[in-house]
């Protein structure tokens, strides 16, 4: 399936005479694969000095069809700088390509393969346990965990990387994505859900360090102890 849009200014001008125009269609692949196979959830198309409406398209339409490209409408003849960006489900750019496309009078069709962007970060796969006897989430009656990246030496502050279920699909842990390379420390706050809300029942007193490598997953085991 190919989506269709029209550049509003030129669509209105196309009714009259004047400079010659051409019709522009762009099909995309991402590192040689369809957007779905490449893990691209949304595609954004931009043309320098032009306004596209809309400019962002779902990879998969509600009817299940996969978008293979876009009909960009009619343009004055000339060269245009076109950028296609592919975003994953977390709205992170995973693929991007900028190139010049020439619009000639008549039909103009381009098949553009969008490469994957260079990876500059790594991730951490955290697993956790609670108290000195290393209780599981179930045994400790912990429902949620807040992950802290680079807290102080006592486990306070740092960057809140989010609150996640304590256990997911049988694993007591979670992943933290897009971490800059180098040594980082990790701590957690364990939350028990009661009738009046979530309460911190365990916390990390001694953050654990992990060395993050670009494009790799670093395993980190962190514990949380009873509150002082």
N, C-alpha and C positions, 0 to 999 in steps of 0.2 A: 504494500500500500504506500502511496505517496501523498503527502499533504499538500494543500494548495493555499497560497496566500497572495496578496497583491500589495505592492508598494503603493500606498494611498496617493501620494502626490503624482506619480507617473500614471497611475490608473486613470486619474481624472484628465491628465494632459493627453492621454493617448487618443482621445476622441477627435482631436483636431490635427492639423498638419504640423510641420516643423521637422526637427532633426529625426533621423531614422532611429528605430528602436529594435530591440531584439527580445526574444522570450528566453528566460533562464530557468533551467531545471537542474537540480543537484541531487544525485544519489550518493549515499554514504555506506561505508563499511568501517569497522573499527579493528585495526590490526588484522585485517583480512577476514573478519567475522561479522555476522549481523550484530546489531546493537544488543539483542537478547543474549546471544552466545558470548558477547564480550563483557557482559555485566553492566551495560549502560542502561540506565533507567530513563534518562531524559537527554534530549539533544537541543543545544542552543545554537542558532545560526545568527551571525552578525555580518553586516557589510559596512565597511568604513564609510562614514558620512551619510548613511541612509538609515531610515527607521523602518523596521520590519514589524508587522502586526499580524499574527503573533510572531514571536521569535524563539519560542521554546516548545518542543514537541515531545510527547511521550513516546518511548520506544514501542510500547505495546498499547494498542487502542482497546477500548472497552469491549469491542467485539472479538478480541483475541488476535487481530491482525498485527503484524510487525511493520512498523514504518521503515521503509527503505530509502526515503528521501523526501524532498520537498520541491514543489513547483513555486518558484519565487516570483513569478509574474513577469512584467514587461519593464525594460530599462532602456535608457538611451545607450546607443552603441559606445563602447569604450572599455577600459580596464577597471575592474573592481577588486578591492581586497576583501576576501571572504574568509571568515573564521568559523569553524565548526568545533564545538566543545561537547564532549560526552561526560555526563555526570552519573555517578553511581547512586544507589538508593539513599545514601547518606548525604547527597548533594555535594560530593567531592568530585572535582574534575579528575577524570582518569585518562581521558584521551583528548587531544587538541591538535588542530592543524589550521594554519593560516597560509593562504596562497592567493595569487592573482588569477582571476578568471576574466577572459575576454568575452564581451558580449558583441556579437555581430548581428547584422540585420537578419531576421528570421529566427530559426530555432537554435538554441545553444544548450547542450546537455553535457554535464560533467559527472564522472564517477570518481569520488574522492575517498581514498582510504585514509582514515584518521589514525595516526599512531598513538600509542600509549605514552603518557607523559612520564618523564623521568621520576623515579621514586626517590624521595629525599628523606623519608621517615621510616621508622620501624614500629613494631607493636609489641605489647607485653601480654602474655597469657597468664593471668593471675589465678592461683588456687589458694583457698584459705581454710583456716580452722580456728577454733575458739577455745580459749583458756589453756591452762597448762597441760590438760589431758587431751588436747587437740580434738575437741568435739566437732561433729559435723553440723551442718545447718539445722538438720532435723533434731539432733540431740541437744543442741544449744537453744532450740526454739527461736531461731533467727530467720526472719522472712526477707529482709532486704539488707543490702550492703552499699554504703557510699564509699567510693574509691577516691583517695587523695594521692596526687602525684607531686613529688618533691615537697613534702611537709618539712617542718623543722625536726630537730633531733628527737623531740618528744612526741612526734606524730600529729602536731597541730598545724593548721594552715595548709599552704600549698594550693595546688590547682584541683578543684573539684571536677573529677572526670565523670561524674554522674552516679546516680543511685540505680542499682540493678537488682533483680531477684537474687536471693542468696544462692539458690540452686537452680540450674537450668539443664533440663534433659539429663539429670543424674550427675551433673558436675557442679561441685561447690566452687564456683569461680566465674570469671568473665574476662573478656579481652579489652584492652585499652589500645586504641588505634592512633595513628598519626603522631607518634612521639619523636622528637628530634633525637638524632644519634648521640650517644654518650651515656654516661652514668646517671641514672635517675633513681630516686627512692620512692617507695610506695607504702601507704598505710590505709587502713580501712576503719570505718565505723559500722558496727553491726546493729541493725534496727529490729526491734521486736514490735509487731503490730498489735496494739491493744484497742479497746473500745474507744479510747479518747485519742487515738492516733499512734504514730510511730515513736518509739523511745530507744535511745542509744543504750545498749546493755553491755557491749564490749567495744573496746577500741585498741588500736595498735599503740603500744608505748615505745617500741623500738622499730622504726621503719626499716624496711628491707631494701637493699640496693640491687639494681639489675642494670646490665650494660646493654644498651639498645643499639642494634646494628641496622643500617639502612636495608630495607627490603626483607628483613628477617623477623621472626617471632621469638622473643625471649621469654622463657619460663621463669616465673617468679612465684615463690611460695611465701605467703604473708599470714601472720597470726594476729589475733586480737584477744586482749585479756580483759578481765573484769575491771570495772571502773574503780579508781582509787577512792 
